[in-house]
Amino acid sequence: MLEQIGTDLAAADAALSAADLATRVSGPALASRTAEYAVSTTTAGAKGLTALEMNAQTLVLPSTEVWPRTQLVVTEQPDDLSSPRLLVLQQTDPRSQYTLWGWVRLLPGVKMPATAAPTIGSAPLAADADGLLAAPNDVVAHYADVLLNGDASPFVAEFAAPDPYRQGITSGREPFAQIASQTKGTFTETYTPDADQTFALATADGGAIVVAAMSTASSLSFSGASLPLPAEFAALSGGALAPGAALRSNLEVTYSDVIAFYVPPAGATTPVQVLGAEHIRTSVTGS
């Protein structure tokens, strides 16, 4: 199954054809890869595609007799020597093929929690499951609040010390905030977990691996300035904006995020850990 997904993905990548993704790619992965194709086309390949290795070093398979089904694959390290990926594969019903629903880059130094052997399978958990330090849906909502409010969030202690993904989100806001400050404008960012797109599989210690989709929306308004639009931004405007176009009032950027957490069992003294994440720009508007 991984080989077939890899073959179909490679063919679509070679043609930069989003239409060729539909049979084997879905969810955030489809939105992200489609956006990467648009950017790569506009920049003549200067902005490449995220490397996705399809050789597995670890499988986390569901122990269930119902659908939809979600399974996780920790890949070998890609050829570009970036971190291994955690692939999220889904099957909607018994007669449908598994699709690549999403992926995350595992954070440096992360060790995946122990799970049941693939021959036994790991129990799927509901998004509101109890028995964990926090229910999967709550973990995602609380982390979104931490991204928004930083150390001022009431949930900051629920998570391990600032992880590279959170640090990257924080540093990524700075250029926009500077423009807003210099032009007496405003910059806001919102983090919205996607409804019904949180999935969890039990770990050997009674905790869970939780994977969730989230949308990040960045909104910049300004006046008295001209902001040249980078080519990779223009590529995601659906043709409404040209590379280098001068924006004079606002810029709206949307990102597709996938985040993976390890959530300890209830009563544990260790915090929730971010295992990995992906953050890909998928649409741009402006004037």
C-alpha positions in Angstrom: 0.0 0.0 0.0 2.8 2.4 0.8 4.6 1.5 -2.4 1.4 2.3 -4.4 0.9 5.6 -2.6 4.5 6.4 -3.3 4.3 5.5 -7.0 1.2 7.6 -7.5 2.6 10.5 -5.5 5.8 10.4 -7.5 3.9 10.5 -10.8 1.9 13.5 -9.6 5.0 15.2 -8.3 6.8 14.8 -11.6 3.9 16.4 -13.5 3.1 18.9 -10.7 -0.5 17.8 -11.3 -2.9 18.2 -8.4 -5.5 16.3 -10.5 -3.4 13.2 -10.2 -3.4 13.2 -6.4 -7.1 12.5 -5.8 -7.0 8.7 -5.7 -4.2 8.5 -3.1 -4.0 11.8 -1.3 -6.7 13.5 0.9 -7.3 16.0 3.7 -4.5 18.4 4.7 -2.0 16.4 2.5 -4.0 17.2 -0.6 -4.3 20.9 0.3 -0.6 21.1 1.1 0.7 19.2 -1.9 -1.6 21.2 -4.3 -0.2 24.4 -2.8 3.4 23.1 -3.2 2.7 22.4 -6.9 1.4 25.9 -7.5 4.5 27.4 -5.8 6.9 25.2 -7.5 5.4 26.0 -10.9 5.4 29.7 -10.4 9.0 29.7 -9.1 10.3 27.3 -11.8 11.2 24.8 -9.2 13.1 27.2 -6.9 10.7 26.3 -4.2 10.6 22.5 -4.1 8.3 19.9 -2.7 8.4 18.5 0.8 10.4 15.2 0.6 8.1 12.2 1.6 9.8 8.9 2.1 7.6 5.8 1.8 9.9 3.3 3.4 8.6 2.5 7.0 10.7 2.0 10.1 7.6 1.8 12.4 4.0 1.0 11.8 1.1 1.9 14.2 -1.9 -0.1 13.0 -5.4 0.2 14.4 -7.1 -2.6 16.2 -10.7 -2.2 15.1 -13.5 -3.7 13.1 -15.1 -0.4 12.0 -14.4 2.4 9.6 -13.0 5.0 8.9 -9.6 3.7 9.9 -6.4 5.6 10.6 -2.9 4.2 10.7 0.5 5.9 11.3 3.8 5.3 9.6 7.2 6.5 10.9 9.3 6.7 7.8 13.0 6.3 7.2 14.9 9.5 6.9 14.4 11.2 3.5 17.2 11.6 1.0 17.5 15.3 1.8 18.6 14.3 5.4 15.7 16.1 7.0 13.8 14.5 9.8 11.7 11.3 9.4 8.1 11.9 8.7 5.1 10.6 10.5 2.6 9.7 7.8 -1.1 9.6 8.6 -3.0 7.1 6.3 -6.8 6.8 6.2 -9.3 4.4 4.8 -12.9 5.7 4.7 -14.7 2.3 4.2 -13.8 -1.3 3.4 -13.8 -0.9 -0.3 -11.9 2.3 -0.5 -8.1 2.5 -0.8 -6.0 4.0 1.9 -5.0 7.6 1.2 -2.2 9.8 2.6 -4.3 12.2 4.8 -1.4 14.1 6.2 2.2 14.2 7.4 4.3 15.8 10.0 8.1 16.3 10.4 9.2 14.7 13.6 10.9 17.2 15.8 14.6 16.8 16.6 15.3 14.3 19.3 11.8 13.0 19.4 11.3 9.4 20.5 8.0 7.9 19.5 6.1 6.3 22.4 5.8 2.6 22.5 2.8 1.1 20.8 1.4 -2.4 20.4 2.9 -4.7 17.8 1.3 -4.3 14.3 0.0 -7.9 14.6 -2.0 -6.9 17.7 -2.9 -3.4 16.8 -3.4 -0.2 18.8 -6.9 0.8 20.0 -8.4 3.8 18.3 -9.6 6.4 20.8 -12.5 8.9 20.5 -11.7 12.6 20.2 -13.4 13.1 23.6 -11.8 9.9 25.2 -11.2 10.0 29.0 -8.3 8.2 30.8 -5.8 10.6 29.4 -4.1 13.7 30.8 -6.5 15.6 28.6 -9.0 14.5 25.9 -7.6 14.6 22.4 -9.9 17.4 21.3 -9.0 19.4 24.4 -5.3 18.9 23.8 -5.6 20.5 20.3 -7.7 23.4 21.5 -5.4 24.1 24.4 -2.3 24.0 22.2 -4.0 26.4 19.8 -4.5 28.8 22.8 -0.8 28.4 23.6 0.2 29.3 20.1 -2.0 32.4 20.3 -1.1 33.6 23.8 2.3 32.0 24.5 3.3 31.9 28.2 0.1 33.9 29.1 -2.1 31.0 28.1 -3.7 29.2 31.0 -2.7 25.9 29.3 1.0 26.5 28.8 2.0 24.2 31.7 0.1 21.4 30.0 2.8 21.1 27.4 6.5 20.4 27.4 8.9 23.4 27.1 8.5 25.5 23.9 9.0 23.1 21.0 10.6 24.0 17.6 7.2 24.2 15.9 5.8 26.7 18.4 9.1 28.7 18.3 8.8 28.8 14.5 5.3 30.0 14.6 6.4 32.8 17.0 9.3 33.9 14.9 7.3 33.7 11.7 5.0 36.4 13.1 7.7 38.9 13.6 8.1 40.3 10.1 4.4 40.9 9.8 4.2 42.5 13.2 7.1 44.8 12.3 5.3 45.9 9.1 2.1 46.6 11.1 4.1 48.6 13.7 5.9 50.7 11.1 2.7 51.5 9.2 0.4 51.9 12.2 -1.5 48.9 10.9 -2.6 45.7 12.6 -1.5 42.0 12.5 -3.6 39.2 13.9 -3.2 35.4 13.7 -5.8 32.8 14.6 -5.4 29.0 15.1 -8.5 26.9 14.4 -8.6 23.2 14.9 -10.5 21.6 12.0 -13.7 20.0 13.2 -13.8 16.2 13.2 -10.1 16.0 12.1 -8.5 14.8 15.3 -7.4 11.1 15.5 -5.9 9.1 18.4 -4.4 5.7 18.8 -3.5 4.2 22.2 0.1 3.8 23.3 1.4 0.9 25.4 1.4 2.9 28.6 -2.2 3.9 28.4 -1.6 7.3 26.8 -2.2 8.2 23.2 -0.7 9.5 20.0 -3.0 12.3 18.8 -2.9 13.7 15.3 -4.9 16.8 14.4 -5.5 19.2 11.5 -5.5 22.9 12.2 -5.8 26.1 10.1 -3.7 29.1 10.7 -4.9 32.5 9.4 -2.6 35.5 9.3 -4.1 38.9 8.6 -2.1 42.1 8.0 -3.6 45.5 7.4 -1.5 48.6 6.8 -1.5 52.0 5.1 1.1 54.4 3.7 3.3 51.7 2.4 3.8 49.4 -0.6 4.5 45.7 0.0 5.9 43.8 -2.9 4.3 40.3 -3.1 6.8 37.4 -3.3 6.3 34.9 -6.2 5.5 32.1 -3.8 2.7 34.1 -2.3 1.3 35.1 -5.6 1.2 31.5 -6.7 -1.4 30.8 -4.0 -3.8 33.7 -5.0 -5.6 31.7 -7.7 -4.3 34.2 -10.3 -5.7 37.2 -8.5 -2.3 38.6 -7.7 0.9 38.7 -9.8 4.4 38.2 -8.5 5.8 41.5 -7.3 2.4 43.1 -7.2 2.4 46.1 -4.8 0.0 45.6 -1.9 -1.2 48.8 -0.3 -3.8 47.8 2.3 -4.0 44.2 3.4 -2.6 40.7 3.1 -4.4 37.5 4.2 -2.4 34.2 4.4 -3.8 30.8 5.3 -1.7 27.8 6.3 -2.6 24.1 6.6 -1.2 22.6 9.8 -0.9 19.0 11.0 0.3 18.4 14.5 1.1 15.2 16.4 1.2 14.9 20.2 2.0 12.3 22.7 -0.6 12.5 25.5 0.3 10.7 28.7 -2.3 8.7 30.7 -4.4 10.4 33.3 -2.4 11.0 36.5 0.9 11.2 34.8 3.4 13.9 36.0 4.9 14.4 32.5 3.4 17.0 30.2 1.9 16.6 26.7 4.7 16.4 24.1 4.6 17.7 20.6 6.0 14.9 18.4 6.0 16.7 15.1 4.2 19.2 12.9 3.8 20.6 9.4 2.9 24.2 8.5 2.3 24.9 4.8 1.0 28.1 3.2 -2.1 27.2 1.1 -3.8 30.4 0.1 -3.1 34.1 -0.2 -5.3 37.2 -0.8 -4.5 40.9 -0.7 -5.1 44.3 -2.1 
